[in-house]
Amino acid sequence: MRVTTAPFLSALAGVSAAVLLPALPAATWASTATLSLFSGVAALVMMAMAALLGSRWRWLEDLFGGLDRVYEVHKWLGVWALVLASVHLVFKAGTPAWDVAAILPLPPYWTRLVRQLSYVALVVIVLLALNRKIPYGQWRWWHKLSGPLFVVVVLHWLSFRSPIALASPAGVWLVLCAGLGLAGAAYKLLLYPFLSGHAEYRLVRVEAGVDSVRLELVPVGRVIPFEPGQFAFLRFLHPGLREPHPFTIASGGDQPVKFVVRALGDYTERLVAGVEPGMRAEVYAPFGRFNRPPHGGFEVWVGGGVGLSPFIAWLQDPSRQDLAKVTVFNFQTPGRGFPGVAEIAADARRRGADWVDVADGPRSAVFEDRFAWLVAQVGAENVSVSFCGPAGLLAIVRAAMARQGIPESRLHHEKFEFR
């Protein structure tokens, strides 16, 4: 069972309230002062958890069901931290009925400055995270400030005069969360390049298509193990291409490692136009939990655009050659198919898979009719659907499943927008 966004955020807020209220006189629980203090505590806790989730530690992937879902929770933690911090700023977190003291007393000027900077820091972090118009290269460097800015927020808590004693349940809760957040931020900013799983690879083949390329890399030394369907952060050691970006691994074995890249942004446009054989790259992997369903039953794989990549890996998986019960729907714009896909499709058909090219848009009758026919033949209870592609196509697939009586639990997908 994986942790999801709403229960996790609710649990953080609930624990924060449960440990805070006993530290306050019951007569003040319904006051704006208590609302402000609770909002500040919950905001700090959520910022700390966002910093922790940004570490890319493997156990967090296991807990949340993949790095894509870790980053989804990470985003909403930042959003709600900003909302709660705004409430904390608007209302005064104090009343004469409280016995207050600062854990780390600072001069009044510095106390006010840290308080103001902590809110500005949170605003900057969240706006940077949500603004998709900022080029990734610029956003990445600005986002590195989130760790030092979180230290400012922790200093605000320690210097703020409040009824929370360090040894109280609320104080222990804040120390625990702040410690985890600072550890995650320190690991990601300082230790990640040295301790994370990565290795150097050499680009040996570039197959160009229309605004896309298929890349083939071999290890220079160490081999990165992975499972088909997982993804890697690829960082070329070449000027202009040094930004690490996530790409699904489109190969079924550890050697060579293949990627399919389409020019969809500033970085991928430079990559498609400028990548050449012989270049060196660092591959950080493996990430993701997009694994093929276990043996048994009929499988429908739906890939939209670059979302076909994990299914290319599944088709080439040497440990799973059971393709007779697989139907692959390849949603591609005419004339923009990926290089090498025709050969992959032909090979899949030879080995028993039913490959269906869909070139007339998400609401294609080809998809609707073929999907309905398959379900009628084998029964809704025997079909599982694996999806990778844009959110709009996912909604159409969900609707088709509902019409055919296939429950949501039979759908397996990742958060494609993260890629």
N, C-alpha and C positions, 0 to 999 in steps of 0.2 A: 504494500500500500504506500503510495507516494504522497508527500505533503503538497498541498495546493495553496494558491495565493490567499483566498479569503479566510480559510481556517487558520492559516499561519499568522496573518496580520491580526485576526481577532484574538488569537491566543496571546500574542505579545501585548495587546492592549488590555486583555483581561488580567493577565498576571501583573502588569504594571499597576492596575487599579487595586488588585487584591493586596499587594504588598504596601501600597501607598496609604490607603485609607486608615489602617490601624495606627499610623504615625500622626494622625490628625484628630483633633477633637470632633466627636460625632456631630456636634452642633454646627460645624462649618462644612460638612460634606456637600451640602447643596449650594454652596456659595460659588461665585465666579472665581474666587481665589483658588479654591480646590480644583475647579475646571482648568484654570491656567496652569497650576502645578502639575496636574495629571497630564495635560497636553505636552508640557515640557519634558516630563519623564518619558512618555510614550514616544515623543519625537526623537529623543536621544537613543532610545532602545531600537527604534526602527532604522535610524541612521547607522547604528552599530551593526545591525544585522545586514544592512545593505553593504557595508564595508566587508563584512565576513563573506557574504555571497560573491563578492567580486574577486575573491582569492583564487577561484577555479580549483579548489581542493576536490579531490576525487570523491570523498565521502559525501560531499554536498550533492554531487550528481546522483549518487545512489539514493539519497534522501528525497530529492525532488523529482527524480525521473529523467535526468538529462540536463546538460548545460543550458539548452534553450529555455527550459522551464525555470532554471535557477535565475537566469537573467530577466525573465518575465517578473518573477517575484521581486528581484532586485529593483526593477523599475518602479513597481507599485509601492515598495517600501519607501523609496525616495519621494514619491508623490504625496503619500500620506504623512510622511515626516514633515514636509513643507506645510501641509494643511494644519497639522497639529502645532507646529512651531508658530504659525501665524496666530492661532488662538492664544498660545502662550504669550505672544508679544502684545496682543491687543488688551488682554486683561492682566491686572496686577496679581502676581503669584504670592500674595502675602496678606496677612490680617493680624491685628493686635492680639488675637486669641492664640496665635501660634508662638511656640518657643523656638526661635530660629537662630542659626549660626552657620557660618561658612566652614566647610571642611578645609579649604586652603585659602585663608584670608589674603586678599590683595588690596592695594590702595584703591580708594573709590574710583579714581580715574580709570585705572586698568580694569576694574570690575565692569564698569559701564562699557568700555571699549570692547572687551571680550564678549559681553552680551550682544552688542550690536554686530560685531564681526561674525558671531556664530550664526545669526540669522541671515546675514548677507552671504555667508559661505554656503548655507543650505540652499538659498535661492539660486546661486550660481551653479551648484552641482546639479540640481534638478532641471533647470532650464537647459543646461548643456546636454543632459541626458535625453531630453524630450525633443530637442530641436533637430530635426532630420535634415535641415537645410545647411547646417554647418558641415563643410568638407571633413571627411573622417580623419584625415591627417591632422587638422587643426583641433578637432574635437578630442582626439586621443591625448594630445599633450595637455590640453586644458583639464581633461578628466583626471589626469594624474594628480591634480591639486586636491582631489576629494579626500585623500589620506591626510595631508597636513591640515586641511580645513576641518576635518573631523576632530583633530587634536584641539582645535580652537573651541569646538562645541563641548568637549570633555572639560576643558578649562573653565568654561562658563558654568557648568554644573558644579565643579569643585569650589569655585569662588562665590557662587550665588548663596545668599543667606536664606536657608530653607529649614523646615523641620525634619529633614531627612538626615539622620545620623549615619555615619559610615558603617557602624556595626548593626544597624537595623535591617530588617528584611528588605526594605526598599533600597538601602545603601548597598547591601550585598548583591541584590539584583542588578543594580546599575554598574557596580564594579565588574560583575561577571560579563554583562553585555558589552560594556566599554572595552574590557580586556580582550574579548573575542574579536570585536571590531578592529581594535588597534593591531592585533596579531594578524588578522586577515589583510589589512592594509599594508602592514610592514612586509609581509611575505610577498604580496603582489608587486609592490614598488621596488623592493630591494633584493629579494631572494629568488623570485620567480625565474629569472634568466639562468640561474645556476642549479636550482633544485627540481624544476619541472621536467617532465618527460619530453625531450626533444632531441633531434639529431640533424646533422647536416646532410643534404642530398644534392645531387647534381642533375640538372635538366638534360635529358638525352634526346628528347623528341618533342617537337611542336607541330601539331596538326591543326592548320587554320581552317576556319569556317567563316560564315557570314557573321560578323561582330562577335565571334566566339573562338576559343582555342581549346584543344585537348592537349594536356601536358602529361609527360611521362618522366618520372624522376627515379633515380636509383640511389641507394645510400652510399655515402662516401666511407662511412665506417659502421657505426651502430645502426641497427634496423629497428624501426618503431613498430611494435606489434599493434594490430587493431582488428576489429571485427567488421565485416561488411555492413555498411550502413552508417558507420561512424564518420566523424569529420575531423579536420585538422586546422590549425592556424598556420598558414603558409606565409613565410617572410623571406623574400628574395634579398640576397646580400648584394644589392645593386642600387646605385643612386636612383631615387624616384620610386623604387619598388620595395622599400624597406619596411613599410607598414605591415604588421601581421593582420591577415584577414582570414575569416573562417570559410572553408570550402569543404563540401562533402567529398570523401574519398571515393572515386568512381572506379575502383578495382577490387577484386575479390581476394587477392593475396597480398602478402607483405612486400613483395618485390615483383616488378617495379610498382611505385605508387603513382596513380593517375588522378588527374583532376580535370573537370570540364568547367570552363570559366566563360561567362558571357559578359560583354561590356554593358554594365547597368549603372555605373557611377564613375566618379572621377578616377578612383584608383584602378578599377577593373578596365576602364578604357585605356589607361596607360599600360596596364599589364598585357592586354590583348594586342596592343599595337607594338609593344617594345620587347616582349619576351623572346629569348633566343636560346638555342641549344648551347650547353656549356656553362650556363649561369649556375651559380650555387644558391641554395636556399636552406633555410631552417624550417623544419617541420615539427610543430608542437602538437602532439597527439597522444592517445586518442581521446575524443570527447563524444558525447551523445549516447543515447540509448535506443537508437532507431534500429532495433534488431528484427530480423525476419521471424514471423510467428513459428511456433514449433510444428513438427510434422503433423499431418492430418488436416482434412478439410480443404475446401477450395479457396484460393487466394486471389483477390483482386488488387493489383498494384496500379495506383493512379499517380502519374508524374506530370507536373505542369512546368514547362520550360526547363530551367536548371534543376527543377525538382525531380528530374529523371535520374539524377546521379546516383542516389542510393540503390535504385533498382538495377542500374548497370552493375553495381558491386554485387548485389544479390545474385544476379544472373551468372556472374563469374566466380561465385563462391565454390571452391573445390570440395567443401564439406557438405554442400547441399545441392544435389543434382536432380531433386524431385520437382520437375517443372511441369509435369503433365496436368496438374491441377491449378496452374497459374495463368491468369489473364492480365496482360499489361496494357494499360491505356496510356498512350504517349501523346499528351496534348502539346502540340508544337505549331507555331505560325508557319505557314507555307513559305519555303525559301530560307528559313532561319533554323533549320534543323542542325543539330550539333555534328561536328565532324566525327565520322566513324559509327554513327548510330545505325545507319543502314546495315552495316556488317553485323553489328550486335543484334539487331532485330532478326536478321536471317539466321544467325547462329541459335538464337533463342527458339525460333520456330523449328529448326532442325531437331532440337532437343525436347520438343513437345509443348513449349509454352505457346499460348495464344496471344499474339502481339497485335494490337489494334492502334493504328495511327489515327489521331483525331486532329484534323486541321481546320475545322470550321467553327472554332470558338468554344467557350466553356459550356454553352447551352446546346451542344451538338446533339442532334438526333442519333448520330452514330453511337455516341456513348450511352444515351438513354435506352435505345433499343437493344444494344448488345448486352448492357448490364441487366436489363429486365429479362432478356432471354436466358441469360446464365442463371439468374436466381430461380426462374421458373423450372429450369432443368434440374438443378441440384438441391433446391430448397433454401430458404433464407437462413435457417438454423445452421447450415453447413458452410456459410460464406463469411470470410473475414476480409476487411478492406484496409489496406495500407496506403497512406496518402502523403505526398510531399509536393508542395506547390503553393501558389498565392492564396490568400485568405478568401478571395471571391470564389475561386474554384472549389475550395473546401466547403463553403456553404452549399454549393450546388451538389457536391457529392453527398453531403449530409442529407439534403432534401431527397435525393434519389434513394438513399438507404431507407429513409423513413417511408417512402412510398412502397418500397418492396418489403417492408416489415423487418428490416435488419436493425437490431438494437445498436445504440450508440457505443455500447461496450465492445462491439466488434470492429470499431474503427481505431486505427493506430496512426498517429501523426506527430510531427514535431512543429514547433513554432517557426515556420519558414521565414518570416520576416527578420528573425534574428540573423540569418545568413546574409 
